[in-house]
Amino acid sequence: MFESLRSSSASSIGPAIWRSDQYYWFTAVLAARGMQTATCRLVALCIAALGLIPVAMMSSVLGPQGLHTRVIAIVIAVGSLGMAALWLRDHWPSRAQSLLCVCVGSIAVAMSALIVSSPIVGFLGATSYVLLTVFVVCFHTPRLLAVTWTVGAVVLGVLLVRLSSTDLALAISATGVVVLLNVFVAFSCRAVIRLIQPDAHHGDIEQLTGLLHRDAFYRAVATLLASRSRSDDKYLVVVAVNIDSFSLLLGLTGARGGNRARVTVGQALRETVRHNAIVAHVSDDDFLIADTFTTADASPLVERIRGAINTTPQRLTASIGVVCTPLPPLAAEPPDDVLDKLIGIATTAIEQARMAGGNQVRYVLRPNLGDGDPGHGDADDWPDADKTA
């Protein structure tokens, strides 16, 4: 059970896991190439510069002229400087902070383009959406890009109406230029992303359950560890799940019943964990989950997993081993070696749960990952950490 799982590459991941959360994947790519700090500074510079332009335009006859438009320009500048500060800190912003910057930035660019007195200058300001397009394509999902472009389309529509009253040809041309710029940049960035993404496609997916297979699990966890600059996540949690009495189930229901059990458990795990957790089916009755937490308490997740497995049509139960370890000390260790040790500890925990009768959980907190016995952490890691259904 849970034989040694090795990966041939620690720098690539399966699209099935990270396509929905490209932010941390691309963050890991930048970190691996030593470009994370420079990217932070560049993003901060762009945000600050775009926010200060409306204020600078207040001295121009083509810029904001009314009191309310000047107040809006000042608010945009202050908000932009605040967002830029997020990218000037010592650690990389979280995904939620990045999403906030994109949403607020889309509105700020829209307001900046609409408060100027000249629609031609407004079209010039609307070209700033190209920067947002680059960022969203690189770090986030097409859905967020659609939201950003929707806001931009509204802005272009307003500017088109304003300018068409005096020069229809110029209005159409300006709109076309902004649209073409964004489409071309989005296509180019997406092409680059595809070049640096692994060409694994469905090869990372175990066909029966639709979960990752063992090698893909290692690659995904390696990337998770590479993006360790996320300040909100302080602990790595590895959960090993073993279906109780699986051999008996096979004897009673045959291969078809065993496959049905694997599929239902896989579906239960997929629906229970967070969308960016890493879930794999690694052998007949064994599953692995890896995720990061802000605290060392993984019991809420584990109890949800136990409940989900228990409510499957077969009313299955599982023995579960949970290892929770701080993320910072893992930075200097090879990801594969770290995961081998953590899985070994979780396997030992599962064996203890099975010996106690199954349908139980054993927790190991802050284990010793040195060359000694990896199965035990501090003296107070094991007591009161066991849970029974």
N, C-alpha and C positions, 0 to 999 in steps of 0.2 A: 504493500500500500504506500502511495506517495513515494515512488522511487525517485532517485535523483533526477531533477529536471534541469537540463542545461540548454543554453541558447547560443547559437552561433553568432548572433549580432546583438549588441546591447544598445545600438543607436537607432534602430528602426522599430516601428510599432504597427499593429494591425489597424487599418482604417476603421474597422467595425467599432473599435472602442473610441478612437480619438477624433473621428470625423465630426462628432457632435460637440467636441470640446477642444477645438484646435488651438485655443489660446495657450494652454499649458504645453501642448506638443511643440508649437512654434517657439515658445519660451525656452524649452529644453534645447531646441536646435541652436538658438542664439547663444545659450549658455555654453554649449559644447564647442562653439566656435569663438568664444571669448568676445562676443559682440553685444552682450546683454546691457552692459553699462553704457556703451555708446548709443545703443538704441533708446535707452531711457532718456538720455540727454537730448537726442534728436527729437523725440516725441514731445518732451517738455518745451523745447525751443519752438517747435511748430505751433503748439497750443498757445504759448505766450504771445508769439508774433501775430497770429491770427486774431487773438483777443485784443491786442493793442491797436490794430489797424483802424477800427472804427473810431477810436479816440483820436488817433492822428488825423483822420479825415475830418474831424470837427473844425479844423482850421481852413478847410477847403470849401469853396462855394458849391461844390458838387457833393459834399458830405452831409452828415446830419445837421439840420438847421434849427428845427424846433426844439423847445425845451424838453418835451417828452422823448424825442428821438435821441437827444444828447444824454439824457438820463439812462436810456436803454444802452447806449454805447458804453457808458461808464460801468453799468452793471455787467455787461458782457466782458469788459476788461478785467474787472475784479474776479468774476467767476472763472475766467480763463487762467488767471494767475493762480487761483486756488487749485484748479485741475493740474496745472503744470507742476505745482509743488508735490503732487502725488508721485510724479515721475522723477523728482529730484531727490527722493529719499534714498536711504541706503539699501532698501529692499524693493524688489519688483512688485508693482501693484497686483492686487488679486484680480481674478476674472470679473468679479462683480464691480470692482472699481473701474476696470477697463470698459465694461458695458455702460456704466454710468457716464464715463467720459465721452463715449461715442454718442449716446443719446443726447446729452447736454450739448455736445459739440455740434450735432446736426441742427439743433434748434438755434444755437448761437450763430452759426453760419447763415442760417435762414434770416434771422433778425438783422444781422450785419448787412446782408444784401438788400433788405427791404427798407431799412431806415434811411438810406442815402437818398438825396434828392434827385439824382440822375439815374435812370434805369440802366444806362450803359455801364456806369460804375457798379451798379447792382449785379449785372451779368459778370463783370470782372470778379466781384467778390464771390459769386456762385461757383467760380472755377475752383474754389477752395474745397469743394466736395471731392475733388480728385484725391486730396490727402486722406480724407476719411475713407474713400473707396480703397485706397492702398492698405490702410490699417485694418479695415474690416476683412478684406479678402485674405490678408496674411494671418490674422489672429482669430477671427470669429467665423460665423456661419453665413451661408447665403440668405438665411431668413433675416438676419440683422442688416445685411446689405440691402435687402428689399425695403426694409423700414427706412433706412437712410436715404435711399433713392426716392422713396415716396415723398419724404419731406422735401428733397431737392426738386422733385417734379412740381410740387405745389409752388415753390419759390419761382421756378422758371415760368410757370403759367402766369403768375402775377406780373412778373417782369415783362413777359411777352405782351400781355394786355396793355401795360403802361407804355411800352415803347412803340407798339404797333399803331397807336393813334397818331404818331408823328413820322414813323419810318418803319413800315411793315417788313420790307426786305431786310433791313438791319436786324429787326427783332427776330425774324426767323433764322437768319444766319447765326446770330449770337446764341440762340437756343440750340441750334444744331451743333455748334462748336463745343459747347459745354457737355451736351449729351455724348458726342463722339469721344471726347476726352475721357469721360468716365468709363464708357464701355470698353475703349481700347485699353485703358490702364487696368481695369478689372480682368479682362481677358489675359493680358500679359502677366499680371501677378499670379493669376490662377495657373497659368502654364508653368511658371517658375515653381510654384508650390508642388505641382504634380511631379516635376523633375526631382525634387528633393524628398518627396514622400516615398515610402517603400512601395515597390510594385508587387505587393503581396495579394491584393484583391481578396478572394474568398479562401485563399490558401491558409489563412490564419484561423479559419472557423472550423470547428469540429461539426461535421455534417449532421449528426444525430440530434444534438441539443441546440445547435446554433450558437454555442459559446466558444470562447477561444480554446485552442488546444494548448498543450504544455509549453511549447517553444514560444508561441505568441504571448502567453502569459508572462514568461521571463522577459521578453522584449518590452512589453508594456510596462512592467514594474521597473525595468531599468530606466525607461524614459520618465516614469513618475519620480524616481529618485533623482534624476538629472535636473528636474524642475523644482528642486528643493528650496528655491528662494522664496516660495510662497510663505509669507510670514504667518498667515492664519492657521496653517497646518503644521502641527508640531509633533505628531506621532504617526508612525506607519503601523497599520493593523493588517495582519494576515489571518484569515479565517479559513480553516480546513474543515470540510464537511464530509462525513462518511455516513452513507445510508445504513441504518441498522438492519441486521438480519437479511442482508441482500442475497446471500446464497440460499437461504430458506425461501425467499421470494421467488428466486429463479426456479427452485425445485417445484414450487406450487403452481406457478403461472407460466413457466417456460421463458424462452428468449423474448417473446413478444411482450410479456408482462414486465420483464426487466427493462426492456427499451422504453416502455411506457413510463416506468418509474423514473428512469433517467431524464426523460423529456419533461415530465411534470415537475421534478425537482429543479431542473435547469430553468424552467419557466418561472417557478416560484422565486428562485434567487434573483433572476433578472428583474422581476417586478418589485422586489423588496429593497434592493440596494439602490444607492444613488446612481444617477445616470452616468457619471464618470467613474464609477468604481470598476475595477477589473475583475471579471468573473470568467473562470475556466472550468472545463470538464476534463480532468487529467487521467482518469482511468475508469474502470467499470462503475464503481460506486463512490468515487472520490471527486470532490469539487474544491476549488480554491477561489478565495476572494481577497483582493488587496485594495485598500483605500487609505486615505489620510484623514486624520481627525485633529480637532483643536484641543481635545482632552484625551486622557488615557482611558476613559470609560467607553468601551465599545459595547457594553451590555444592551443598550437600546436596540442597536442594529442586530445583535445576535438573537435577542428575544423575538424580534420581528421575523428573522430567518426561521427560527424554530416554529413559530406560529404558522408561517406560510407553508412549511414542509408538512406540518401536522394537519393542515386543511386540504392537502392534495386528495384527489379521489381515492387513493389507496390508503389514506390515513397513515402515511409513513412517519417515521421518526428518524433522528440522526444523532450521532455522536459528533461533537464539535470541539475543536481545539482552536483557541484564540491566542495570538501573540501580539502584544502591543509594545512598541519600542520607540524611543525618541528619534526623530529624523536627523537632527544635526550630526550626531556621531557617525551616521551612515555615510556621510559625504566622502570620507577618505577611503571607504572600502569598495572593492569591486562589486557591482550590483548582483552578479550571479552568485558570488560567494555569500553575500548577505542573505539572499533569498533561499539558498540551500540550507543555511543554518536556521532561518526562521521556519521553513517548512519542516525541517527535522524536529524542531521544538514543538510545532503544532501537531506533528504526527505522534510524538510522545504523549502529548496532552490527550489526543483522541484515544490512544490505547488505554490510558487511565480511565477515560470516560466509559469505554466499552467494558473494561474489567469491572466497573462499578454497576453494570447493568444496562448501559446504553441510554439514549435519550437524555443525555447530560452534556454539560459544557464545562470545560476546564480552561481557565485563563492563566496566562503567563505574562506578567508585567515586567518590563525593563529587563529582559533576559541578558545573561552574560554571553556575548557573541565572540569571546576569545577562543583560543585554541583548546581550552578545557572542555568539560562536559557542557554542551550548549543547552541541555534540557532544563536547567534550573537558573532562576534569576536570583534576586535578593531573597533573604530569608523570609520576608513577609509577602513574597509574590504569590505563593500557592495557598496559604490558609485563607479561608473564607472566600476563595475565588471560584469555588465549584458551585454549579447550579444544576438542579434536577427538575425535570418536568413535574 
